[in-house]
């Protein structure tokens, strides 16, 4: 299974996602770090991503070439991350056939009704559990990857 982790700014969230994925799945998955900037990509590669790429073209090109995309909810919102995430990036991610496992951070002027305001570590654990156990569609991905 190929998982793209998308992040920007300092890459802190992406770094933690990559670390948790690597701990949970070891080398059974392929992690692609996609950063809106070099610093974010570098942080995710240091955390254990298999490969990485930076910028609009890299994110647009790879969004439909992975099974799962992970990141903050803002990655599907144009001009989020203080403008680092372009409208083209948001469109490519949102329209990708990949399953999107998004962390519901209440930033970027996005509020999600019905979602508990939990600490970030708990939200990350929930996201990793979703990838691990799946909702049917993710379970199929695991079987196909084996």
C-alpha positions in Angstrom: 0.0 0.0 0.0 1.3 3.5 -0.9 0.5 6.3 1.5 1.1 10.0 0.7 1.6 12.2 3.7 1.0 15.9 2.8 2.1 18.8 5.0 3.5 22.3 4.8 5.0 25.0 6.9 7.4 23.3 9.4 6.3 19.8 8.6 5.6 18.9 12.2 2.3 17.2 11.7 3.5 15.3 8.7 6.6 14.2 10.7 4.4 12.7 13.5 2.1 11.0 11.0 5.1 9.4 9.2 6.6 8.3 12.6 3.3 6.7 13.7 2.8 5.0 10.3 6.3 3.6 10.3 5.9 2.4 13.9 2.6 0.7 13.2 3.3 -0.8 9.8 7.2 -1.0 9.8 8.2 -1.5 6.2 4.9 -3.1 5.0 3.8 0.2 3.4 5.5 2.7 1.2 5.3 6.3 2.5 5.7 9.2 0.1 6.3 12.6 1.8 4.8 15.4 -0.2 5.6 18.9 1.2 4.4 22.3 0.1 8.0 23.4 0.9 11.4 21.8 1.3 11.4 22.1 5.2 8.2 20.1 5.4 9.4 17.4 3.0 12.8 17.1 4.8 11.1 16.6 8.2 8.9 13.8 6.9 11.9 12.1 5.2 13.9 12.3 8.4 10.9 10.7 10.2 11.1 7.7 7.9 9.3 8.3 4.6 10.6 6.2 1.8 10.8 9.1 -0.6 9.7 12.7 -0.9 8.9 15.5 -3.3 8.1 19.2 -2.9 5.8 21.7 -4.4 2.7 22.0 -6.4 3.6 19.8 -9.3 4.8 17.0 -7.0 1.6 17.1 -5.0 -0.7 17.3 -8.1 1.3 14.5 -9.9 1.4 12.1 -7.0 -2.1 12.6 -5.5 -3.7 10.1 -7.9 -0.8 7.6 -7.7 -1.3 6.5 -4.1 -3.8 4.4 -2.2 -4.2 6.7 0.8 -3.6 10.4 1.4 -3.1 11.6 5.0 -2.8 15.1 6.3 -4.7 17.9 8.1 -8.2 18.7 6.8 -6.8 21.9 5.3 -5.0 20.0 2.5 -8.3 20.0 0.6 -8.9 23.7 1.1 -7.4 26.2 -1.4 -5.0 28.7 0.1 -4.7 26.9 3.5 -1.5 26.7 5.5 -1.1 30.5 5.2 -1.4 30.3 1.4 1.2 27.5 0.9 -1.4 25.0 -0.3 -2.5 26.3 -3.8 -5.9 25.9 -5.3 -4.4 23.4 -7.8 -3.0 21.3 -4.9 -6.3 21.3 -3.1 -8.2 20.3 -6.2 -5.8 17.5 -7.1 -6.0 16.1 -3.5 -9.8 16.4 -3.2 -10.5 14.9 -6.6 -7.9 12.0 -6.2 -9.3 8.5 -6.2 -7.1 7.8 -3.1 -8.8 7.3 0.2 -8.3 10.5 2.3 -7.7 10.1 6.0 -7.7 13.7 7.2 -6.9 15.0 10.7 -9.8 17.4 11.8 -7.7 20.3 13.0 -10.0 23.3 13.5 -7.7 25.7 11.7 -7.9 27.3 8.3 -11.4 28.6 9.2 -12.7 25.0 8.9 -15.0 23.8 11.7 -16.2 20.2 11.5 -19.6 19.5 13.1 -19.9 16.4 15.1 -16.2 16.0 15.7 -14.9 16.0 19.3 -12.3 18.6 20.0 -9.6 16.1 21.1 -5.9 16.7 21.6 -3.8 16.2 18.5 -2.1 13.0 19.7 -5.5 11.4 20.1 -6.6 12.6 16.7 -3.4 11.1 15.2 -4.0 7.8 17.0 -7.6 7.7 15.6 -6.3 8.3 12.0 -3.6 5.6 12.3 -6.3 3.2 13.6 -8.5 4.0 10.7 -5.7 3.1 8.3 -4.8 0.0 10.2 -8.3 -1.5 10.7 -10.0 0.1 7.8 -13.7 0.7 7.1 -14.0 -2.0 4.5 -12.4 0.1 1.7 -9.1 0.4 3.5 -9.2 -3.3 4.4 -9.5 -4.1 0.7 -6.4 -2.0 0.0 -4.4 -4.0 2.6 -5.4 -7.3 0.9 -4.5 -6.0 -2.5 -1.2 -4.8 -1.4 -0.2 -8.2 0.0 
